[in-house]
Amino acid sequence: MSAPQRPTVLVFATGGTIGMHQTDSGLAPDPDFPEVLDRLVSGICAPLGIDARINHLLPAIDSANADAETAPRIARAISARVRTHRPRGVVILHGTDTLAYTAARIAFELSGLGSPVVVTGSQLPHGAGGTDAADNLSLAIRAAVRAAPSAPVSIAFGGSILPAVRAAKHDAVSLTAFRAERALAPGGVGIPAAPSTEDAPAAPARVLSFRFTPAVTAEDLRAAVGAGPDGLVLECYGSGNAPVARPGMLGTLRELCATLPVVAITQCATGGVDLTRYAVGRELAAAGVIDGSDLTVEAATAKLGFLLDRGHRGEDLRVAMERNLVGERA
């Protein structure tokens, strides 16, 4: 009788600080990182009795240059490899600057994949003194192979496992750079069926965010969408307040909502939007703004982009945005 097949973890490296080294021009991708990563992964997996399959996104990306296509491209690559290799778990290495944005989008893209997905990276390059690269990689691999097949996408960083749809980068230098102020919301209803693909855009939807501050004018808001994004996330005050008494602001919001989906979230670290609480919030709702509850800006942009790319529009889009799909909102 042949020996049982050992479980496998898929490690997918996309770039980021973890794969860099110091040069005269600053940190840059290390051409020797594939060999370094192979040694690191082997040293982690051997004691666990698991095998590893390592893939690299080519060319590697600096996460600060991530665009609307980056996360969907990673998700497609992961999905194809999981169908082929059936790994016990998946670990994605990513730069920290936009890691939370990519992880949140992947949480929607790969919901129901059947293999747990964990995203990680490092604040310091793999060869730097005091680097967190090996510790984060080890944490991610262990979490990926021990999680249930239906486990939500998570982030492993600085000793913590965080829900991808609730996490944000909060510290530019600390090794505990990520945190999740909100717990994963229970009762997610799952990803809705995709509508007719006739409404799906040819290119990935571009979703921008706009933060209200005391000096903002209606002209500023109009300028923010001047390049024609496909969706907009409004970072509002408190439970959904905005300077709607500012000249032209309410009219501008009405015009925007007539042409693209606009979602309101809070600037606050905890709590969420309730557009029924204040008269100002009711004015936003009447203008057509979608209530984003306690979505983070990362989850809001990821969810809106994901739904737009699947062809959701109008009331169908509003309903999906206002539902808890994978634990992203209360």
Backbone bond lengths (Angstrom), bond angles and torsions (degrees), N, CA, C in turn:
res aa  C-N    CA-C-N  psi(-1)  N-CA   C-N-CA  omega(-1)  CA-C   N-CA-C  phi
1 M - - - 1.467 - - 1.523 109.03 -
2 S 1.328 115.84 132.99 1.458 119.71 -178.57 1.522 110.45 -73.57
3 A 1.337 115.65 152.06 1.460 120.70 179.50 1.523 109.95 -67.97
4 P 1.334 117.45 145.73 1.470 119.51 178.21 1.520 111.05 -61.68
5 Q 1.315 115.40 145.38 1.458 120.33 -179.27 1.522 110.40 -70.19
6 R 1.326 115.84 134.62 1.457 119.97 179.87 1.515 110.44 -74.41
7 P 1.331 116.29 146.04 1.467 118.71 177.31 1.526 110.41 -65.00
8 T 1.325 115.20 153.54 1.459 121.58 -176.64 1.521 109.85 -124.25
9 V 1.323 115.77 141.91 1.459 121.36 171.19 1.523 108.03 -112.43
10 L 1.318 115.74 133.75 1.452 121.41 175.93 1.518 108.65 -93.85
11 V 1.316 117.18 123.07 1.463 122.41 176.50 1.519 107.26 -109.75
12 F 1.326 116.07 121.26 1.461 121.57 -176.05 1.522 108.45 -118.68
13 A 1.320 116.37 108.62 1.465 122.05 -176.83 1.526 109.53 -93.18
14 T 1.327 116.40 124.63 1.461 120.35 -178.87 1.525 113.22 -108.40
15 G 1.331 116.96 -11.85 1.461 120.96 -177.21 1.511 110.43 129.69
16 G 1.322 116.77 -161.47 1.454 120.71 178.25 1.516 113.05 102.15
17 T 1.323 114.54 175.80 1.471 121.57 -176.34 1.517 112.50 -57.64
18 I 1.328 117.40 -34.44 1.459 120.56 -176.93 1.533 111.50 -56.28
19 G 1.331 117.37 -30.47 1.459 121.29 -177.96 1.511 114.27 -103.23
20 M 1.326 117.03 20.41 1.463 120.92 -178.24 1.525 111.97 -106.03
21 H 1.332 114.70 170.19 1.464 121.62 172.44 1.520 108.12 -144.36
22 Q 1.328 114.85 164.37 1.458 120.28 -176.76 1.524 110.02 -78.40
23 T 1.327 116.75 133.13 1.467 122.22 174.41 1.521 108.04 -128.41
24 D 1.330 116.43 175.26 1.457 120.60 178.27 1.529 111.89 -63.40
25 S 1.318 115.69 -20.70 1.469 120.68 -179.94 1.523 112.51 -101.64
26 G 1.348 116.66 12.47 1.456 120.35 -177.70 1.511 110.89 102.06
27 L 1.331 116.48 -171.42 1.460 120.84 -178.43 1.521 110.24 -67.11
28 A 1.327 115.29 136.15 1.460 122.09 -179.99 1.524 108.37 -147.99
29 P 1.351 118.31 158.60 1.469 120.66 179.44 1.516 111.95 -53.98
30 D 1.316 116.10 135.66 1.462 122.99 -179.56 1.528 108.55 -89.37
31 P 1.336 118.59 116.79 1.472 119.91 -179.72 1.522 112.97 -63.09
32 D 1.332 117.68 -19.27 1.465 121.43 179.69 1.525 112.43 -92.09
33 F 1.330 117.61 3.86 1.460 119.09 -175.33 1.527 113.68 -61.60
34 P 1.334 120.94 -37.04 1.469 118.02 177.72 1.528 113.41 -54.29
35 E 1.332 116.73 -42.68 1.468 119.60 178.52 1.526 110.77 -69.62
36 V 1.324 116.43 -39.41 1.470 120.32 178.27 1.517 110.06 -62.42
37 L 1.329 117.10 -45.68 1.460 120.78 -178.98 1.522 110.95 -63.34
38 D 1.318 116.79 -39.12 1.464 119.93 178.50 1.528 110.65 -59.64
39 R 1.330 117.13 -42.45 1.467 120.20 179.15 1.533 110.78 -66.87
40 L 1.320 116.37 -44.17 1.458 119.99 -179.52 1.524 111.39 -60.60
41 V 1.320 115.78 -47.65 1.465 120.41 -177.67 1.524 110.90 -65.89
42 S 1.326 116.97 -41.74 1.469 120.10 178.84 1.514 111.41 -61.11
43 G 1.335 116.09 -41.44 1.463 119.53 179.72 1.513 113.26 -66.17
44 I 1.323 117.54 -27.85 1.467 121.60 178.40 1.525 110.75 -82.47
45 C 1.332 116.25 -41.65 1.464 120.32 -172.24 1.529 113.43 -78.31
46 A 1.337 117.89 -34.67 1.465 120.23 -175.72 1.521 112.49 -55.81
47 P 1.350 120.01 -49.96 1.463 119.28 179.32 1.531 113.38 -64.80
48 L 1.319 117.55 -21.27 1.462 121.25 -179.50 1.525 112.05 -86.93
49 G 1.330 116.33 -7.95 1.459 119.76 -179.92 1.517 112.85 71.72
50 I 1.325 117.19 32.53 1.463 120.54 -179.88 1.521 109.63 -126.01
51 D 1.301 115.46 155.21 1.446 121.81 175.69 1.527 109.31 -98.34
52 A 1.325 115.68 162.87 1.464 120.62 -179.60 1.513 110.25 -131.29
53 R 1.293 114.57 145.36 1.461 121.96 171.97 1.522 106.47 -124.54
54 I 1.327 116.88 121.23 1.462 121.44 -174.24 1.524 109.72 -110.01
55 N 1.314 115.16 130.77 1.461 121.59 174.75 1.529 108.71 -125.19
56 H 1.320 116.17 152.25 1.463 121.59 178.84 1.523 109.33 -123.82
57 L 1.319 115.97 133.54 1.456 120.95 172.53 1.526 108.12 -74.04
58 L 1.313 116.30 126.73 1.467 120.69 -178.34 1.520 110.00 -121.85
59 P 1.344 116.57 128.40 1.471 125.39 -6.00 1.519 111.04 -74.59
60 A 1.317 115.93 155.48 1.462 120.47 175.30 1.524 109.79 -62.51
61 I 1.324 116.18 149.62 1.464 119.09 -177.65 1.526 110.87 -110.10
62 D 1.309 115.50 143.90 1.460 121.77 164.54 1.520 104.55 -81.29
63 S 1.327 117.75 120.17 1.466 119.17 -170.55 1.520 112.83 -61.76
64 A 1.338 117.62 -21.62 1.463 118.99 175.58 1.527 111.21 -65.48
65 N 1.326 117.19 -20.19 1.456 121.90 178.52 1.521 112.73 -96.46
66 A 1.318 117.88 8.93 1.464 120.67 177.22 1.526 109.41 -59.08
67 D 1.330 115.75 142.23 1.458 120.42 179.18 1.526 109.50 -129.00
68 A 1.326 116.11 -167.95 1.468 119.91 -175.51 1.518 112.50 -64.02
69 E 1.316 118.28 -22.32 1.455 121.99 -177.40 1.525 112.87 -89.40
70 T 1.346 117.92 -18.06 1.459 120.92 -170.40 1.526 112.84 -59.50
71 A 1.321 117.77 -57.21 1.465 120.16 -177.01 1.527 112.35 -64.25
72 P 1.343 119.96 -45.39 1.467 118.40 176.43 1.527 113.04 -59.30
73 R 1.342 116.21 -36.13 1.469 119.44 179.00 1.528 110.74 -64.94
74 I 1.322 116.72 -43.28 1.464 120.63 177.49 1.521 110.12 -62.94
75 A 1.319 116.58 -43.21 1.467 120.65 -179.05 1.527 111.23 -62.00
76 R 1.328 117.40 -41.85 1.463 119.80 178.93 1.527 111.20 -63.02
77 A 1.331 115.79 -41.63 1.464 119.55 179.77 1.516 111.16 -64.45
78 I 1.319 116.89 -43.09 1.469 120.94 179.01 1.521 110.41 -63.81
79 S 1.319 117.00 -45.92 1.458 120.74 -179.16 1.520 111.71 -58.72
80 A 1.325 117.14 -42.97 1.462 120.66 179.95 1.523 111.46 -65.03
81 R 1.322 116.66 -40.94 1.467 119.88 -178.71 1.521 111.79 -71.59
82 V 1.310 117.54 -34.35 1.468 120.15 177.83 1.525 110.08 -66.89
83 R 1.311 117.47 -40.39 1.471 119.78 177.92 1.526 111.02 -62.30
84 T 1.328 115.98 -35.44 1.469 119.78 -177.15 1.521 112.62 -80.36
85 H 1.345 116.86 -43.69 1.468 120.28 -169.35 1.528 114.35 -105.61
86 R 1.317 118.88 -13.34 1.463 122.64 178.95 1.528 112.93 49.56
87 P 1.320 119.57 55.57 1.469 120.57 -178.21 1.526 111.70 -71.09
88 R 1.323 114.62 157.58 1.476 119.94 175.62 1.522 110.50 -70.22
89 G 1.326 116.37 -30.85 1.450 120.98 179.15 1.517 110.21 -159.09
90 V 1.344 115.80 166.20 1.461 122.17 -178.48 1.522 108.85 -128.86
91 V 1.327 116.20 133.99 1.460 122.29 175.02 1.523 108.08 -120.65
92 I 1.324 116.69 127.97 1.456 122.35 178.62 1.524 108.69 -111.30
93 L 1.330 116.81 125.63 1.465 121.71 174.78 1.520 108.26 -94.28
94 H 1.332 116.23 131.92 1.463 120.44 -172.66 1.520 108.91 -148.98
95 G 1.325 117.26 150.05 1.455 120.81 174.11 1.515 110.93 -65.29
96 T 1.322 116.46 148.48 1.466 120.07 -171.74 1.527 113.81 -75.83
97 D 1.342 118.55 -22.77 1.465 119.76 -174.05 1.524 112.15 -57.86
98 T 1.308 116.99 -44.94 1.467 120.30 -179.32 1.528 112.09 -119.47
99 L 1.324 116.31 19.31 1.461 120.47 -178.40 1.525 111.73 -56.92
100 A 1.328 117.60 -43.58 1.463 120.09 -177.56 1.524 111.35 -66.40
101 Y 1.334 117.84 -34.68 1.463 120.96 177.70 1.532 110.42 -66.58
102 T 1.335 116.25 -47.19 1.463 120.05 179.67 1.516 111.30 -65.08
103 A 1.331 117.32 -43.68 1.460 120.41 -178.68 1.530 111.08 -62.19
104 A 1.338 116.61 -40.54 1.457 119.83 178.86 1.520 110.81 -63.82
105 R 1.324 117.89 -44.10 1.463 120.21 179.33 1.528 111.09 -64.43
106 I 1.331 116.73 -41.38 1.459 120.82 179.58 1.528 111.03 -63.51
107 A 1.337 116.47 -31.56 1.464 119.93 178.58 1.526 111.49 -60.63
108 F 1.322 117.26 -34.14 1.466 120.72 175.63 1.526 110.57 -80.87
109 E 1.316 116.61 -44.86 1.462 121.29 -177.09 1.530 112.46 -61.03
110 L 1.333 116.82 -40.42 1.465 120.87 -172.35 1.525 113.06 -107.81
111 S 1.321 117.36 18.11 1.459 119.63 174.21 1.532 109.30 -62.00
112 G 1.335 116.39 129.98 1.457 120.34 -178.50 1.516 113.93 82.14
113 L 1.334 117.78 14.37 1.459 121.43 -178.44 1.522 112.14 -61.71
114 G 1.347 117.06 -35.91 1.458 120.46 -178.41 1.508 113.72 96.98
115 S 1.326 117.64 -6.14 1.468 123.57 173.79 1.517 107.52 -130.07
116 P 1.335 118.41 129.73 1.472 120.38 179.36 1.522 110.69 -61.01
117 V 1.320 116.26 140.31 1.461 122.16 -179.70 1.524 108.93 -119.37
118 V 1.325 116.43 128.94 1.456 122.88 179.43 1.523 108.09 -127.65
119 V 1.329 116.50 131.77 1.458 122.52 -179.15 1.523 109.05 -107.96
120 T 1.315 116.65 136.75 1.457 120.20 179.53 1.529 110.15 -149.40
121 G 1.297 115.75 178.89 1.458 123.90 179.11 1.508 107.32 -175.13
122 S 1.312 117.72 -154.95 1.460 119.58 177.96 1.517 109.79 -154.04
123 Q 1.309 114.81 154.80 1.462 120.76 175.25 1.520 111.53 -81.63
124 L 1.331 116.85 -26.99 1.462 122.36 -178.66 1.526 109.49 -120.28
125 P 1.330 118.37 147.01 1.470 120.80 178.71 1.524 111.86 -59.65
126 H 1.313 115.27 158.73 1.467 120.38 -175.47 1.517 113.25 -57.65
127 G 1.326 118.83 -30.60 1.457 120.47 -176.01 1.514 114.64 -99.41
128 A 1.336 118.03 2.64 1.463 121.00 -177.05 1.527 110.81 -77.35
129 G 1.340 115.63 152.99 1.451 119.71 175.19 1.521 111.01 -63.10
130 G 1.335 116.41 133.04 1.455 120.78 -179.86 1.516 114.29 71.57
131 T 1.340 116.82 18.98 1.457 119.83 -177.02 1.528 112.43 -60.45
132 D 1.318 115.35 147.70 1.457 121.97 176.52 1.526 111.63 -98.34
133 A 1.322 117.62 6.24 1.462 121.40 -174.34 1.523 112.53 -60.14
134 A 1.341 117.31 -53.41 1.465 120.14 -176.41 1.525 111.43 -65.55
135 D 1.325 117.28 -40.71 1.467 120.03 -179.06 1.526 111.33 -63.63
136 N 1.332 116.73 -44.16 1.460 119.29 -180.00 1.519 111.54 -67.99
137 L 1.327 116.73 -39.28 1.459 120.25 178.28 1.527 110.83 -63.77
138 S 1.330 116.91 -43.55 1.458 121.08 178.49 1.531 111.02 -62.36
139 L 1.317 116.56 -44.44 1.462 120.85 179.18 1.527 110.08 -60.63
140 A 1.329 116.69 -43.47 1.461 120.72 -177.77 1.519 111.74 -66.14
141 I 1.330 117.63 -44.18 1.461 120.68 -179.92 1.518 110.70 -63.44
142 R 1.318 116.94 -45.45 1.465 120.35 179.60 1.527 111.17 -62.11
143 A 1.323 116.20 -41.52 1.463 119.65 179.71 1.523 110.81 -66.11
144 A 1.324 116.91 -40.21 1.460 120.75 -177.14 1.524 112.65 -65.84
145 V 1.331 116.86 -40.40 1.467 118.89 -175.72 1.523 112.36 -83.98
146 R 1.328 117.80 -14.31 1.458 120.70 -179.65 1.524 113.43 -100.47
147 A 1.321 117.15 -14.85 1.461 120.09 -177.94 1.522 110.75 -75.04
148 A 1.315 115.56 157.78 1.461 121.09 175.60 1.522 109.22 -67.80
149 P 1.335 118.25 150.65 1.466 120.34 179.88 1.518 113.54 -55.99
150 S 1.327 117.19 -28.06 1.465 120.98 -178.78 1.524 113.38 -93.75
151 A 1.331 117.70 8.32 1.466 120.92 -177.36 1.526 110.79 -60.99
152 P 1.334 117.10 142.77 1.467 119.28 178.06 1.520 111.29 -68.43
153 V 1.308 116.83 156.16 1.466 121.90 176.87 1.531 108.62 -60.02
154 S 1.320 115.99 136.53 1.464 120.23 -177.02 1.518 110.51 -133.48
155 I 1.332 114.33 168.55 1.459 122.98 175.51 1.526 107.45 -115.46
156 A 1.327 116.42 130.40 1.463 121.63 175.90 1.518 107.32 -109.57
157 F 1.326 115.61 118.27 1.471 117.98 -175.89 1.524 109.71 -163.04
158 G 1.333 115.05 134.85 1.459 120.23 173.86 1.512 114.43 57.99
159 G 1.324 117.16 32.69 1.460 121.35 178.33 1.505 114.54 87.10
160 S 1.323 119.07 1.47 1.461 121.93 -177.62 1.526 111.19 -120.47
161 I 1.340 114.74 149.80 1.457 122.46 171.46 1.525 106.50 -109.71
162 L 1.329 116.72 118.66 1.456 122.13 -172.93 1.524 110.48 -120.31
163 P 1.339 118.03 144.03 1.466 119.70 175.65 1.523 111.02 -67.58
164 A 1.306 116.89 128.78 1.466 120.76 -173.04 1.520 112.59 -60.49
165 V 1.332 117.37 -34.23 1.467 119.49 -176.32 1.524 112.97 -82.50
166 R 1.336 116.69 2.20 1.466 120.23 179.21 1.514 112.93 -122.31
167 A 1.321 117.70 -3.28 1.456 121.13 -170.59 1.525 112.37 -94.48
168 A 1.335 114.79 155.67 1.456 122.73 176.26 1.527 108.75 -148.63
169 K 1.309 116.65 151.04 1.459 120.26 172.42 1.524 107.82 -80.39
170 H 1.337 116.06 124.04 1.463 119.64 -175.40 1.513 113.17 -117.47
171 D 1.343 118.12 -7.59 1.460 120.52 -177.07 1.522 109.02 -139.90
172 A 1.326 116.33 128.70 1.459 120.64 -176.25 1.521 113.47 -78.50
173 V 1.346 118.26 -18.55 1.461 119.59 -174.26 1.523 113.94 -127.01
174 S 1.311 119.06 -26.87 1.459 121.50 -176.61 1.525 111.40 -64.53
175 L 1.321 116.70 148.78 1.459 120.86 175.80 1.525 111.55 -73.30
176 T 1.326 116.78 -14.36 1.466 120.89 172.19 1.532 107.28 -103.49
177 A 1.318 114.91 65.77 1.455 121.28 -168.40 1.521 114.33 -77.03
178 F 1.328 117.43 -19.62 1.462 120.87 -174.99 1.523 110.93 -114.19
179 R 1.319 113.91 149.28 1.455 119.34 174.11 1.520 108.90 -149.90
180 A 1.320 115.33 161.09 1.459 121.91 176.46 1.518 107.22 -126.52
181 E 1.320 116.39 105.70 1.459 120.91 -178.71 1.524 111.51 -71.78
182 R 1.324 116.38 -24.55 1.455 120.63 -178.28 1.518 109.05 -114.66
183 A 1.314 117.27 138.83 1.462 121.43 177.74 1.523 109.60 -74.73
184 L 1.323 115.94 158.52 1.455 120.38 175.03 1.523 108.62 -59.07
185 A 1.309 116.91 126.34 1.465 120.69 -177.08 1.521 110.29 -74.50
186 P 1.322 117.59 133.97 1.465 119.76 179.74 1.528 111.24 -77.01
187 G 1.318 115.66 163.70 1.456 120.34 172.10 1.499 115.92 80.79
188 G 1.328 118.49 25.22 1.458 119.74 177.61 1.523 111.22 -60.74
189 V 1.313 116.66 135.78 1.465 120.70 -175.64 1.522 112.69 -89.30
190 G 1.319 117.73 -5.09 1.453 121.04 -179.98 1.522 112.19 90.75
191 I 1.306 114.84 170.82 1.467 121.72 -177.78 1.533 109.25 -74.25
192 P 1.329 117.87 127.69 1.470 119.35 179.79 1.515 111.44 -69.92
193 A 1.318 115.08 157.08 1.464 119.56 176.74 1.514 109.68 -61.30
194 A 1.315 115.62 141.34 1.462 119.78 179.51 1.519 109.65 -71.26
195 P 1.325 117.42 136.36 1.461 119.93 175.16 1.521 110.38 -73.57
196 S 1.301 116.97 -171.06 1.451 121.29 178.64 1.516 110.35 -54.44
197 T 1.326 116.60 134.69 1.467 120.76 -179.13 1.522 112.08 -71.77
198 E 1.330 117.25 -3.44 1.457 119.59 179.61 1.532 111.72 -62.25
199 D 1.366 115.83 -27.69 1.456 119.42 -178.17 1.526 113.07 -92.69
200 A 1.328 117.35 -3.63 1.457 120.18 -179.11 1.529 109.62 -72.21
201 P 1.332 117.78 134.86 1.464 119.77 -178.44 1.514 112.27 -70.46
202 A 1.324 116.54 153.35 1.458 120.52 178.69 1.518 110.93 -69.10
203 A 1.327 117.49 -32.84 1.468 122.93 178.21 1.525 108.82 -115.03
204 P 1.324 117.92 157.06 1.465 119.68 179.19 1.519 111.81 -57.42
205 A 1.318 115.22 140.24 1.461 120.25 -179.30 1.523 110.55 -64.70
206 R 1.314 116.06 139.03 1.460 121.71 175.50 1.529 108.22 -100.01
207 V 1.323 115.82 118.07 1.467 121.39 178.70 1.524 108.60 -115.12
208 L 1.314 116.16 124.70 1.461 122.08 179.99 1.520 110.20 -108.60
209 S 1.326 115.43 162.92 1.466 120.34 172.77 1.524 109.05 -118.93
210 F 1.317 115.33 151.90 1.462 121.74 -179.92 1.521 107.62 -136.46
211 R 1.329 116.74 123.40 1.460 121.90 -175.83 1.526 110.17 -101.73
212 F 1.327 116.28 123.54 1.458 120.48 176.40 1.528 110.21 -72.79
213 T 1.318 115.87 135.24 1.459 123.25 172.14 1.521 107.11 -136.03
214 P 1.328 118.18 164.54 1.466 119.31 -175.39 1.529 115.20 -57.78
215 A 1.324 118.69 -25.98 1.462 119.98 -176.60 1.524 113.71 -89.41
216 V 1.337 118.31 -2.98 1.458 121.24 -173.85 1.528 111.50 -66.02
217 T 1.324 115.76 141.36 1.463 122.33 175.34 1.526 109.42 -119.14
218 A 1.329 115.43 168.09 1.465 119.99 176.33 1.520 110.53 -61.35
219 E 1.326 116.87 -34.10 1.462 120.52 178.50 1.520 111.59 -64.85
220 D 1.336 116.50 -36.29 1.463 120.13 176.83 1.528 110.42 -62.41
221 L 1.319 115.94 -45.34 1.459 120.34 -179.96 1.520 110.70 -62.81
222 R 1.331 116.10 -43.65 1.459 119.67 179.28 1.537 110.56 -63.18
223 A 1.329 116.72 -39.46 1.468 120.31 179.67 1.521 111.82 -65.50
224 A 1.338 116.36 -31.76 1.461 120.53 -177.95 1.521 112.23 -63.68
225 V 1.323 116.60 -25.53 1.462 119.76 -179.96 1.534 111.05 -108.37
226 G 1.309 116.04 17.14 1.457 120.44 -176.44 1.514 114.16 -64.67
227 A 1.332 117.16 -26.36 1.463 119.86 -179.02 1.526 112.34 -89.06
228 G 1.335 116.63 5.52 1.459 120.19 173.29 1.511 116.28 77.13
229 P 1.338 119.24 52.26 1.464 119.40 174.53 1.524 110.64 -66.95
230 D 1.332 115.90 166.34 1.463 121.31 -179.44 1.520 112.61 -92.39
231 G 1.329 117.11 -16.14 1.458 121.67 179.33 1.506 109.79 -159.37
232 L 1.340 115.12 160.07 1.461 120.37 -177.30 1.520 109.99 -138.33
233 V 1.329 116.10 135.13 1.458 122.75 173.96 1.517 108.09 -109.87
234 L 1.318 116.62 120.72 1.462 122.15 178.23 1.523 109.70 -93.17
235 E 1.327 116.18 120.89 1.464 120.66 175.36 1.525 107.17 -90.30
236 C 1.336 114.88 100.67 1.460 122.08 -171.95 1.521 111.88 -93.58
237 Y 1.325 115.53 167.56 1.454 121.11 172.14 1.536 109.42 -74.94
238 G 1.341 115.50 146.65 1.462 121.21 168.93 1.509 114.96 45.96
239 S 1.329 115.95 -126.61 1.458 120.85 -175.13 1.527 112.89 -91.23
240 G 1.308 116.39 21.10 1.453 119.81 175.11 1.505 113.66 120.22
241 N 1.317 117.01 35.49 1.458 120.83 179.75 1.525 110.43 -96.62
242 A 1.325 114.67 149.95 1.459 121.72 -179.43 1.524 108.18 -149.95
243 P 1.329 118.09 157.81 1.463 121.11 -177.52 1.530 112.19 -76.60
244 V 1.333 116.71 63.82 1.461 120.45 -174.97 1.529 112.63 -71.68
245 A 1.357 117.52 -15.87 1.459 119.59 177.21 1.531 111.86 -80.63
246 R 1.330 117.82 -10.02 1.452 121.90 177.06 1.532 108.83 -62.38
247 P 1.320 119.29 137.92 1.471 121.15 -176.84 1.524 112.84 -51.38
248 G 1.308 116.07 123.78 1.459 122.29 175.54 1.511 115.51 81.30
249 M 1.342 119.13 -6.29 1.461 120.56 -173.39 1.523 112.26 -65.67
250 L 1.315 117.41 -48.84 1.457 120.01 -176.89 1.531 110.95 -65.35
251 G 1.322 116.09 -40.69 1.455 119.25 177.40 1.515 111.79 -63.03
252 T 1.325 116.88 -39.81 1.464 120.93 177.93 1.515 110.86 -63.19
253 L 1.328 116.34 -41.67 1.465 119.56 178.47 1.522 111.28 -63.02
254 R 1.322 116.38 -40.90 1.467 119.57 178.07 1.530 110.38 -61.50
255 E 1.324 116.78 -43.48 1.455 120.68 179.46 1.529 111.36 -62.33
256 L 1.334 115.71 -43.27 1.465 119.42 -179.78 1.518 111.45 -64.12
257 C 1.325 116.45 -44.93 1.467 120.40 -177.67 1.525 111.83 -65.54
258 A 1.308 116.68 -21.50 1.461 120.30 178.03 1.519 111.95 -77.67
259 T 1.340 116.51 -16.21 1.457 119.51 -175.51 1.528 113.96 -117.91
260 L 1.322 118.76 -19.62 1.459 121.35 -179.88 1.519 109.64 -154.88
261 P 1.343 118.66 154.96 1.463 120.60 178.42 1.523 111.12 -71.06
262 V 1.330 115.69 134.31 1.460 122.77 179.64 1.520 107.73 -123.62
263 V 1.326 117.40 124.65 1.463 123.16 -176.25 1.517 109.55 -116.63
264 A 1.327 116.72 132.63 1.463 121.69 179.02 1.520 110.46 -99.15
265 I 1.330 116.58 130.49 1.464 122.77 171.85 1.527 107.63 -130.11
266 T 1.322 116.79 173.38 1.457 120.38 179.75 1.521 111.60 -97.31
267 Q 1.323 115.21 149.51 1.460 120.60 172.71 1.524 111.48 -76.62
268 C 1.308 117.26 -15.47 1.466 121.36 -175.11 1.530 111.01 -71.79
269 A 1.329 115.62 151.60 1.456 120.70 -178.99 1.518 112.10 -70.76
270 T 1.323 118.12 -30.34 1.453 121.78 177.89 1.523 108.85 -131.39
271 G 1.315 115.17 168.63 1.451 119.85 -174.72 1.516 110.08 81.17
272 G 1.326 116.31 -171.36 1.452 118.93 -176.98 1.515 112.21 -160.52
273 V 1.291 115.18 179.73 1.460 123.07 179.65 1.529 110.46 -80.20
274 D 1.318 115.91 140.60 1.465 123.02 170.53 1.522 105.80 -139.74
275 L 1.315 115.90 98.08 1.461 120.20 -173.36 1.524 113.40 -72.58
276 T 1.338 116.88 -1.99 1.463 119.37 176.69 1.524 112.02 -96.28
277 R 1.321 118.50 -6.50 1.465 120.94 -171.31 1.523 112.34 -75.32
278 Y 1.327 117.84 -48.60 1.459 122.68 -177.90 1.526 110.14 -112.00
279 A 1.318 115.12 157.19 1.467 119.85 176.66 1.520 110.82 -59.65
280 V 1.335 116.41 -36.66 1.463 120.34 178.92 1.524 110.45 -61.22
281 G 1.333 116.15 -44.17 1.457 120.15 178.21 1.514 111.89 -62.42
282 R 1.324 116.60 -39.16 1.468 120.09 177.56 1.525 110.94 -63.79
283 E 1.329 116.49 -34.40 1.466 119.25 176.56 1.528 110.73 -66.26
284 L 1.330 116.72 -38.78 1.456 119.74 176.68 1.524 110.43 -61.97
285 A 1.338 115.96 -45.90 1.463 120.00 179.84 1.525 110.91 -61.94
286 A 1.334 116.47 -41.67 1.461 120.35 179.64 1.523 111.58 -64.35
287 A 1.327 116.42 -29.11 1.462 120.55 178.04 1.521 111.91 -74.64
288 G 1.343 116.80 -15.21 1.453 120.82 179.02 1.511 115.02 112.79
289 V 1.352 117.17 4.91 1.462 120.87 -179.63 1.525 109.90 -70.73
290 I 1.328 116.31 137.72 1.467 123.40 179.81 1.519 109.69 -87.38
291 D 1.332 116.74 134.98 1.465 122.58 179.51 1.524 109.59 -75.51
292 G 1.349 116.04 115.80 1.459 120.94 -179.01 1.510 114.60 -92.32
293 S 1.341 118.02 5.49 1.463 122.55 178.40 1.533 110.12 49.17
294 D 1.333 117.72 -126.16 1.470 120.66 -176.44 1.526 112.60 -106.68
295 L 1.327 117.18 27.83 1.456 120.23 174.87 1.530 110.62 -59.63
296 T 1.324 116.13 139.28 1.460 119.86 168.86 1.529 108.17 -74.00
297 V 1.316 116.63 163.88 1.478 118.74 178.40 1.520 109.69 -64.71
298 E 1.340 117.49 -34.31 1.462 120.46 178.50 1.525 110.88 -65.31
299 A 1.336 116.44 -46.11 1.466 120.08 -179.30 1.518 111.28 -70.23
300 A 1.330 117.46 -36.19 1.461 120.39 -179.24 1.528 111.13 -64.56
301 T 1.337 116.73 -47.03 1.461 119.25 179.67 1.524 111.00 -67.40
302 A 1.340 116.57 -37.60 1.462 120.16 179.50 1.527 111.24 -66.15
303 K 1.312 116.39 -46.25 1.464 120.48 -177.20 1.521 111.31 -66.38
304 L 1.326 116.76 -45.07 1.459 120.09 -179.22 1.529 110.61 -63.76
305 G 1.329 117.56 -43.96 1.457 120.65 177.62 1.514 112.50 -62.74
306 F 1.319 116.08 -41.72 1.467 121.05 179.72 1.526 111.11 -61.89
307 L 1.331 116.65 -47.18 1.461 120.00 -178.71 1.521 111.48 -66.66
308 L 1.325 117.38 -39.92 1.461 119.98 177.31 1.529 110.92 -63.00
309 D 1.330 116.81 -41.19 1.461 119.94 -179.85 1.526 112.05 -65.28
310 R 1.323 117.18 -25.93 1.469 120.91 177.98 1.522 112.11 -85.72
311 G 1.316 117.19 -3.68 1.450 119.90 176.21 1.509 115.71 97.32
312 H 1.333 118.77 8.80 1.467 121.13 178.15 1.522 109.48 -72.25
313 R 1.318 115.65 135.38 1.456 121.49 -178.37 1.530 110.25 -143.66
314 G 1.321 116.06 162.08 1.455 121.94 171.35 1.516 114.41 55.82
315 E 1.320 116.49 -136.02 1.463 121.69 -177.03 1.518 111.61 -64.54
316 D 1.315 117.35 -33.61 1.461 121.43 176.59 1.525 110.20 -60.27
317 L 1.315 116.54 -42.41 1.460 120.89 178.00 1.517 110.84 -66.55
318 R 1.318 117.01 -44.56 1.464 120.46 179.64 1.533 110.75 -58.46
319 V 1.314 116.71 -46.88 1.467 120.38 -178.97 1.523 110.60 -59.92
320 A 1.336 116.43 -44.55 1.467 119.70 -179.08 1.522 111.31 -66.25
321 M 1.343 117.64 -38.70 1.458 120.46 179.37 1.526 110.92 -65.75
322 E 1.324 117.55 -32.93 1.461 121.14 -176.28 1.523 112.79 -90.33
323 R 1.331 117.39 4.20 1.463 122.05 174.09 1.523 110.20 -102.60
324 N 1.318 115.48 152.52 1.456 122.21 172.54 1.521 107.91 -85.27
325 L 1.329 117.11 108.01 1.454 120.30 -176.11 1.516 112.50 -89.60
326 V 1.346 117.32 -52.32 1.463 120.99 -175.30 1.526 112.04 -131.17
327 G 1.330 116.61 28.15 1.459 120.04 179.74 1.501 114.17 93.83
328 E 1.338 117.58 11.74 1.471 121.27 -173.39 1.517 114.32 -83.10
329 R 1.341 118.96 -17.31 1.457 120.56 -177.27 1.530 110.25 -149.77
330 A 1.316 114.46 151.67 1.468 119.34 178.62 1.513 109.50 -74.79
